[in-house]
Amino acid sequence: MNRRSNNGSSKRRPASARVPVTVRLPEDLVKQIDRELDQRDVPLSRNNWFFEAVIEKLRKGETGDPHGAK
């Protein structure tokens, strides 16, 4: 069965192109993130954690949050 067929019932957005980005972070910050990830009931990759964090930060900026001001 083709699970990717689109019969109009899917609410998923089409995947956009991914661009590799290199980020340099202090080791203690990465260890803190990894400890947070190790405590999750549902596994999440470090990459996806960063992805979610960026989206959250951008959304705060859209709502006028003082720490995400444009």
Secondary structure, DSSP 8 states (H G I E B T S, - for coil): --TT---S------------------HHHHHHHHHHHHT-SS---HHHHHHHHHHHHHHHHHTT-GGG--
